[in-house]
Amino acid sequence: MAKLKESFSTSEAARISGVSHRTVDYWAKTKLIVPSITDANGTGTDRRYNFDDLIALRVACALRQSGTSTQALRKVISYLRENGYPKVAKCHLLMLGSDICLVRNCGQLESALKHQGQGILSFMIDISKAYKEVKAEAIAIAQAA
């Protein structure tokens, strides 16, 4: 298996994350997503991003496209970084009204924006799973008759 690079240029970060080069630069200058390895140090120097920064850029891009404000982006990205991307890699973000929630599994939702880390009473049903199970049982009963 190929080994990941340890650092990525702004151009590489833009290409991998789907964020324009200009936006990556702007987010770094405004401290929304600062490169973890090396920030620009004057004209002609390049920022260097790590893998977690690329994840932050990709998530921020998706949230921005959904209409999330810059202030909310700051909070959510900060929350995800504090939790660690490896820990949230199998999670989903869900916009629920005016909140953005981290979905750890079908039974665990926590606020990533308004009340960070606070559990949210939730109940989700996997309808596709229910459909398949009911169909399989119905077929089994029909075959047994």
C-alpha positions in Angstrom: 0.0 0.0 0.0 1.3 3.4 -0.9 2.4 5.7 1.9 0.8 9.1 2.3 2.8 12.2 1.8 3.5 14.1 5.1 2.9 17.6 3.6 1.0 19.1 0.8 1.4 22.4 -1.0 -1.4 24.9 -1.4 -2.0 23.7 -5.0 -2.1 20.1 -3.9 -4.4 20.9 -1.0 -6.7 22.7 -3.3 -6.8 19.9 -5.9 -7.3 17.2 -3.2 -9.9 19.0 -1.2 -11.9 20.5 -4.1 -11.5 24.0 -2.7 -10.1 26.6 -5.1 -6.5 27.8 -4.6 -7.8 31.3 -4.0 -10.2 30.1 -1.2 -7.5 27.9 0.4 -5.3 31.0 0.6 -8.1 33.2 1.9 -9.0 30.7 4.6 -5.4 30.5 5.7 -5.1 34.3 5.8 -8.3 34.6 7.8 -7.2 31.8 10.1 -10.2 29.6 9.3 -8.0 26.7 8.3 -4.3 27.4 9.0 -1.8 24.9 7.6 -0.4 22.7 10.3 3.0 22.2 8.9 4.1 25.6 7.6 2.3 28.9 7.2 3.4 31.4 4.5 6.3 33.5 5.6 6.3 36.4 3.2 6.0 36.6 -0.6 7.1 33.5 -2.5 6.9 31.1 0.4 4.4 28.2 0.3 2.1 27.0 2.9 2.4 23.3 3.8 -0.7 21.3 4.8 -1.0 17.9 6.5 -3.6 15.2 5.9 -5.9 16.5 8.6 -5.8 19.9 7.1 -7.1 18.4 3.8 -10.0 16.8 5.6 -10.8 20.2 7.3 -10.7 21.9 3.9 -13.0 19.2 2.3 -15.5 19.4 5.2 -15.4 23.2 5.2 -16.0 23.3 1.4 -19.1 21.0 1.7 -20.5 23.0 4.6 -19.9 26.2 2.8 -21.7 24.9 -0.3 -24.7 24.1 2.0 -24.9 27.7 3.1 -23.1 27.4 6.4 -21.8 30.8 7.7 -18.1 31.4 8.2 -18.7 31.7 12.0 -20.4 28.3 12.0 -17.5 26.9 9.9 -15.0 28.0 12.5 -16.9 26.3 15.3 -17.4 23.1 13.5 -13.9 22.8 12.1 -12.5 23.6 15.6 -14.8 21.0 17.1 -13.8 18.3 14.6 -10.1 19.1 15.1 -10.5 18.8 18.9 -12.1 15.4 18.6 -9.4 14.3 16.1 -10.1 13.3 12.6 -9.2 9.6 13.0 -11.9 9.4 15.7 -14.6 11.1 13.6 -13.6 9.5 10.3 -16.6 7.1 10.3 -19.0 9.8 11.4 -21.3 12.1 9.4 -22.3 15.7 9.8 -26.0 16.4 9.7 -27.6 19.8 9.4 -30.6 19.7 11.8 -32.5 23.0 11.7 -29.9 25.7 12.6 -27.5 23.2 14.2 -24.9 21.0 12.7 -24.6 17.6 14.4 -22.0 14.9 14.5 -23.6 11.5 13.9 -21.4 8.9 15.5 -23.8 6.1 14.8 -27.6 5.7 14.4 -28.1 6.2 18.1 -25.6 8.9 19.0 -25.9 12.5 17.8 -24.0 15.4 19.3 -24.0 19.1 18.6 -20.9 20.3 16.7 -22.1 23.9 16.5 -24.4 25.2 19.1 -23.8 23.2 22.3 -20.6 21.4 21.2 -20.4 17.8 22.5 -23.8 17.9 24.0 -25.8 14.8 23.2 -29.0 15.3 21.3 -32.1 13.1 21.8 -32.3 11.3 18.5 -33.9 8.3 16.9 -33.1 7.1 13.5 -34.5 4.2 11.6 -32.7 2.6 8.8 -35.6 2.2 6.4 -33.6 0.4 3.7 -32.6 -2.2 6.3 -36.2 -2.5 7.6 -37.4 -2.9 4.0 -34.9 -5.7 3.3 -35.6 -7.5 6.5 -39.4 -7.3 6.1 -39.2 -8.4 2.5 -37.0 -11.4 3.4 -39.4 -12.5 6.2 -42.4 -12.1 3.9 -40.7 -14.2 1.3 -39.8 -16.9 3.8 -43.4 -17.0 5.1 -44.7 -17.3 1.5 -42.3 -20.1 0.7 -43.2 -22.0 3.9 -46.9 -21.9 3.1 
